[in-house]
Amino acid sequence: MLTALGAAPFFLYVGVFLLLPIAVLAVEAFRATDPVTFEETWSTASVSAVTEGVYRRAYLGSLQLSLITALLSAVLGLALAVAILRARRGRLLRRLVLTASGVLANFGGIPLAFAFLATIGTAGVVTRLLTETFGIGLGGFSLASMTGLGLVYLYFLIPLMVLTIVPALEALRPQWREASDNLGASGWQYWRHVGGPVLLPPVLGATMLLFASAFAAYATAKALVGSSVPLVTLQIADALSSNVVVGAENLGKALALGMIVVVGLVMAFYAWIQRRTQRWLA
């Protein structure tokens, strides 16, 4: 009884801030508002619309951007984490990198967009320095593009990967590697049969966290690209503010419900991988 009472605030928090919004979206996504009379009726028009035309391209754009940046950030962040843990002055370097990662991982939104525009934008400091002093152009590169937006996302996703994966790397016991060496296993065999399976769940979990962070990002993309790059978060903002179609709030809620479905599928895949890994560890 006392245990249930202790967990009650947690379940209340989950119910109010997670389950209730999902339920509201699930209901409102199947509602339609008449633009003339503003009368609401049940309809599947909004859910059908998000799978076609510009909204389908927005989903594909968000998925492409999130997947590429998540994979790149996972690889680069994992390499950086391994490097700082193996460095000779590992304690000082680890403290500096983790402190910087904690700051950079939370530096986003409009300030991040402004920082990149002021640095490597069309009239940025670095851009003008390279062009006017060294005669080096950026070769048509623009921050207001999918490539430019991906570069900005890497700025906060790589530090997030470092923060997430360092504890998992530290959990690898040196005795496992020593036992592997004593049994005559090579470095590849150790990582293939011991280190790799142990690190697989945290690496996949961190990668999915990066994917979700990039998939849900809004303010940075809005400040950098506006509506020039098809992203589902930007389409949701336009729909909820009725910038495209009057009374399209239900369409925005259907788009948001689709994002929840995508993230739910990702989390279900991670749970399946984790169960298989726990079975292997057992």
C-alpha positions, 0 to 999 in steps of 0.5 A: 500500500505504501509503495503504491502511494509513493508511486502515485505522484509518478503515475499522476505525472505520466497520466497528466503530461503524457497519456492525457495529451496523447488521448486528446490528439487521438480524439481530435485527429478524427475531428473536422471543423467546417471553415464556414460554420465552425461545426465539428464532426467526426471525420478521417479526412485529417488522418488521410491527408497527412499521408499525401502530398506536402504532408507526406513529403514533410514526414519523409524529410523529417525522417531523412534528416533525423535518421542521417543526423542520428547515425552520424552523431552516434558514430562520432559521439561514440568515437569521441567518448572512446577517445576521451576514456582512453586518453592518458590524461583521461580524468581531466579531459573527461571532465572538460569534454563532459562539461562542454557536452552538457552545455552544448547539448542544451544549446539549441533553438533560436540562439543556436540558429543565430550563432550559426548564421553569424558564423557561417551564414551568407554574411557570417564572420567566417564566411566573409573571412574565407571569401574576402581574405583567402578567396575561398567560397563555400561552394553554394553551401547554405544553412537554409537547406537540408544539409545546413540544417543537418550540420546545425543538428550535429552541433547538439546531437554529438554532445548528447551522444557523448553524455549518454554513452560514456556511462555505458563505456565505463561499465565495461569491466577490464576483467572481461578484456583480460579474461578474453586475452587470457583465453586467446581471443583477438580484439575483434573477437572480444568486441564481436562476442563480449563488448559489442553485445553488452554495448548494443542496447545503450548504443541503440538507445542513445541513437534512438534518443538522438533520432527523437530529439532531431525528429521533434526539433522545431525552433532551430529549424524554424529560425534557419529554414522557415518553410523552405525545407519540408519538416513535419514540425513546421507543418504542425506549426502552420496548421495549428496557426491556420497559416495554410488553411483556416480551421486546420487545427485538427490536421495539425493534431493528426500530424502530431499523432503521426509523430507519436506513432513513429516514435512509438515504433522506434521505442518498440524496436528498442524494447525488442532489441533489449529483450534479446540482449537481456536473454543473451546476458542471462 
